[in-house]
Amino acid sequence: MSRKFRTLAIVITIIFMATMLSASISAYEIMPSSKDSIIPPDERVYIDDSSRNEYPYISLAYLTFWYDCVDENGNQCGSRGTGFFITDKSILTAAHNFSCAKANHKDTSKVVRIDIGIVAKVSGYTQTYTVTSSTANMYIPAAYSADKKNYDYACIHLTAGSLAAPVLTLYNAPESELEASNLICMGYDPLTPPNNEPFVKQNPYLYKGVGKSTRLNEHIIYYNIDTDRGQSGSPVMIMKDGKYQVVAIHTSGTGEDNKGESNSGVRITQAVINDLLMRGFYQQ
């Protein structure tokens, strides 16, 4: 590990410890940022702790977002979501994770801090790093303000140092390939323990679902993959040439589908890739 990375890790760990002291009352009461949906029955596969430090699971990040607003009890508002590494400095996620989901806060709140939970490759233990606007660029495309459904993607880009995590590749898949391929979505669900086990608030549960596209358009792909709250920002992938390729970012549950049959995500189009390339958030 380089001296630069060790310094960053020490700094952000200190920030994390200090900020969590003030937020400890509500830290494990915060809710996921959206209401994703199970399409009964729940066919997701639980990824246990022994497998989380394997690829591609190790490329995922368990994200806790903190906002500049407080709840009815005076505690800082927060939510949870999923993200994934596209470089050792950049995590892609859903843009709606960046604002509080409470109805009276949604249009005015801003994220002020993000706790990034990643699984260490060697030990398998989750390590948490905290970033703020002074240590990361929290990017949302300008088009999102006017068209939240079609541009619901965001990037957390470290402005100093890096995090040693394997990356996932973005792929602008043609419609015919999306329609023919098995789709794989994996992300963190903080509320649903596997096999009816006792619920543990501090423990995020990692799930993987597989399904097919039900329909798509220029920006959105709909699929019959089960997801649940906390999985917003998860990668939706296909296997191509023996490798995982990210073709969409999971953003919405069945509430966005008037038939109630599909969850959905924002497609990885060439325009999305070009946007990230132009800003230095991604490399091909």
C-alpha positions in Angstrom: 0.0 0.0 0.0 1.4 3.4 -1.0 2.1 6.1 1.6 -0.5 8.3 -0.1 -3.2 5.6 0.3 -2.3 4.9 3.9 -2.6 8.6 4.6 -6.0 8.8 3.0 -7.3 5.8 4.8 -6.1 7.2 8.2 -7.7 10.6 7.5 -11.1 9.3 6.3 -11.2 6.7 9.1 -10.7 9.5 11.7 -13.5 11.5 10.0 -15.7 8.4 10.1 -15.1 7.8 13.8 -15.8 11.4 14.7 -18.9 11.9 12.6 -20.4 8.6 13.7 -20.2 9.7 17.3 -22.7 12.5 16.6 -24.9 10.3 14.5 -24.9 7.2 16.6 -28.4 7.5 17.8 -29.9 7.2 14.3 -27.1 5.5 12.5 -28.8 2.1 12.3 -32.4 3.4 12.1 -32.0 5.0 8.7 -34.0 3.5 5.8 -33.0 2.5 2.3 -33.5 5.3 -0.3 -36.2 3.7 -2.3 -38.9 1.1 -2.3 -37.6 -1.6 -4.6 -39.8 -4.7 -5.2 -40.0 -8.4 -4.8 -41.9 -10.0 -7.7 -43.3 -13.0 -5.7 -41.8 -15.4 -5.0 -38.5 -14.0 -3.8 -35.9 -15.9 -5.9 -32.8 -13.9 -4.9 -29.8 -15.9 -3.8 -28.0 -14.8 -0.6 -24.3 -14.3 -0.9 -22.7 -15.3 2.4 -19.8 -13.7 4.1 -17.3 -16.4 2.9 -18.0 -15.4 -0.8 -18.1 -11.6 -0.5 -14.4 -11.1 -1.0 -14.6 -12.9 -4.4 -15.2 -11.2 -7.8 -17.6 -9.7 -8.7 -19.1 -9.2 -5.2 -15.9 -7.5 -4.0 -16.5 -4.8 -6.6 -19.7 -3.7 -4.8 -19.9 -1.0 -2.1 -22.5 -0.7 0.7 -23.3 3.0 0.8 -24.8 5.1 3.7 -25.8 8.6 2.7 -26.1 11.4 5.2 -28.1 14.6 4.4 -28.3 18.2 5.5 -31.7 17.7 7.1 -33.0 16.2 10.3 -36.0 13.9 11.1 -38.9 14.4 13.4 -36.7 13.4 16.4 -33.9 15.8 15.5 -31.5 13.1 14.1 -29.6 13.6 10.9 -31.4 12.0 8.0 -29.8 9.2 6.1 -30.4 6.4 3.7 -28.7 3.3 2.4 -28.0 2.1 -1.1 -25.5 0.1 -3.3 -22.8 1.2 -5.6 -20.0 -0.4 -7.6 -16.4 0.4 -8.6 -15.7 1.4 -12.2 -12.2 2.6 -11.3 -10.2 2.5 -8.0 -11.4 6.1 -7.5 -15.0 6.0 -8.9 -18.2 4.4 -7.6 -21.3 4.4 -9.8 -24.7 4.5 -8.1 -28.2 5.9 -8.5 -28.7 9.7 -8.4 -31.8 9.5 -6.2 -29.5 8.1 -3.4 -28.1 11.7 -3.2 -31.2 13.2 -1.7 -33.4 12.4 1.3 -36.4 10.3 0.4 -38.8 12.0 2.9 -41.5 13.8 1.0 -40.8 17.2 2.6 -37.1 16.9 2.1 -36.8 15.3 -1.3 -36.5 18.4 -3.4 -34.3 20.5 -1.1 -31.9 18.1 0.7 -28.3 17.5 -0.2 -25.9 14.7 0.6 -23.1 16.0 2.9 -21.3 12.7 3.7 -21.1 9.2 2.4 -19.9 6.1 4.3 -18.4 3.6 1.8 -18.4 0.0 3.0 -16.2 -2.3 1.0 -15.0 -5.9 1.6 -11.3 -6.3 2.1 -9.9 -8.9 -0.4 -7.6 -10.6 2.0 -9.5 -10.6 5.3 -13.0 -10.6 4.0 -14.0 -8.0 6.6 -16.0 -4.9 5.7 -14.0 -1.7 6.0 -15.8 1.6 6.1 -14.4 4.9 4.6 -16.1 8.3 4.8 -16.0 10.9 2.1 -17.3 14.5 2.0 -17.3 17.1 -0.7 -13.8 18.0 0.3 -12.5 14.5 -0.4 -14.8 13.4 -3.3 -16.6 14.8 -6.3 -20.3 13.8 -5.8 -21.5 14.0 -9.4 -25.1 14.0 -10.8 -25.7 14.7 -14.5 -27.4 18.1 -15.1 -30.2 16.4 -17.0 -31.3 14.6 -13.8 -33.0 17.8 -12.4 -35.5 17.8 -15.3 -35.7 14.1 -16.0 -35.1 12.1 -12.9 -36.3 8.7 -14.4 -34.0 8.6 -17.4 -30.9 10.1 -15.9 -30.9 8.5 -12.5 -27.2 7.8 -12.2 -24.4 9.4 -10.2 -20.7 9.0 -9.4 -18.7 9.3 -6.3 -15.2 10.1 -7.4 -12.3 10.4 -4.9 -10.3 13.6 -5.4 -7.4 12.2 -3.4 -6.0 8.7 -3.0 -7.9 5.6 -4.1 -9.6 2.5 -2.7 -8.2 -0.9 -3.7 -11.2 -2.7 -5.2 -11.6 -4.6 -8.4 -13.6 -2.8 -11.0 -16.6 -3.6 -13.2 -16.7 -2.8 -16.9 -19.5 -0.7 -18.5 -21.0 -2.0 -21.7 -23.4 -0.3 -24.1 -25.3 -3.4 -25.1 -27.5 -3.4 -28.2 -31.2 -4.0 -27.6 -31.1 -7.4 -29.2 -28.4 -8.6 -26.8 -30.3 -7.2 -23.8 -33.4 -9.0 -24.9 -31.6 -12.3 -25.4 -29.3 -12.3 -22.3 -29.8 -13.4 -18.8 -29.6 -10.3 -16.6 -27.8 -10.4 -13.2 -28.4 -7.9 -10.4 -26.6 -7.9 -7.1 -26.7 -5.5 -4.3 -27.1 -4.9 -0.6 -30.4 -5.2 1.3 -30.2 -4.0 4.9 -33.6 -5.3 6.0 -34.0 -8.9 4.8 -32.0 -11.6 6.6 -31.8 -15.0 4.7 -33.7 -18.1 5.7 -35.7 -16.3 8.3 -32.7 -15.7 10.5 -32.8 -13.0 13.2 -32.6 -9.5 11.9 -29.3 -7.7 12.7 -29.4 -4.0 12.0 -25.7 -3.5 11.6 -25.3 -6.3 9.1 -26.1 -5.6 5.4 -27.2 -8.6 3.4 -25.9 -9.2 -0.1 -28.2 -10.8 -2.7 -28.0 -11.8 -6.3 -31.0 -12.1 -8.7 -31.2 -13.4 -12.2 -33.9 -12.7 -14.8 -34.9 -11.5 -18.2 -35.7 -8.1 -19.8 -39.5 -7.6 -20.1 -39.2 -4.5 -22.3 -36.8 -1.5 -22.8 -36.5 1.8 -24.4 -33.7 4.3 -25.2 -32.9 5.0 -21.5 -34.6 2.3 -19.4 -34.6 -1.4 -19.2 -37.3 -3.3 -17.3 -36.7 -6.8 -15.9 -38.3 -9.5 -13.8 -35.4 -9.7 -11.3 -36.3 -9.5 -7.6 -34.8 -6.6 -5.8 -35.5 -5.0 -2.4 -34.9 -1.8 -0.6 -31.2 -0.8 -0.4 -30.4 -2.2 -3.8 -30.8 1.1 -5.7 -27.5 1.7 -7.5 -26.7 -2.0 -8.0 -25.1 -3.1 -11.2 -27.3 -5.0 -13.7 -25.0 -7.2 -15.7 -24.7 -9.8 -18.5 -22.0 -12.3 -19.1 -20.1 -11.6 -22.3 -17.0 -13.5 -23.4 -16.8 -15.0 -19.9 -16.8 -11.6 -18.2 -19.3 -9.6 -16.2 -20.4 -6.4 -18.2 -22.6 -3.8 -16.6 -25.5 -2.8 -18.9 -27.7 -0.8 -16.4 -27.9 0.7 -13.0 -30.8 -0.5 -10.9 -33.0 2.4 -9.9 -36.7 1.6 -9.5 -39.1 -1.0 -8.2 -42.4 -2.2 -9.6 -44.1 1.0 -8.5 -42.6 2.6 -11.6 -44.2 -0.1 -13.7 -47.9 0.4 -14.2 -48.3 -3.4 -14.7 -46.5 -4.1 -11.4 -44.5 -6.8 -13.1 -41.0 -5.4 -13.5 -38.2 -3.6 -11.7 -36.1 -1.3 -13.8 -32.8 0.5 -14.3 -31.1 3.2 -16.3 -29.2 1.7 -19.3 -25.5 2.1 -19.8 -25.6 3.9 -23.1 -22.7 5.4 -25.0 -23.9 8.8 -23.8 -23.5 7.7 -20.2 -20.1 6.2 -20.9 -19.0 9.4 -22.7 -20.2 11.5 -19.8 -18.1 9.6 -17.3 -15.1 9.5 -19.7 -15.2 13.2 -20.3 -15.1 13.9 -16.6 -12.3 11.5 -15.8 -14.5 9.2 -13.8 -14.0 6.2 -16.0 -11.3 4.7 -18.3 -11.7 2.2 -21.1 
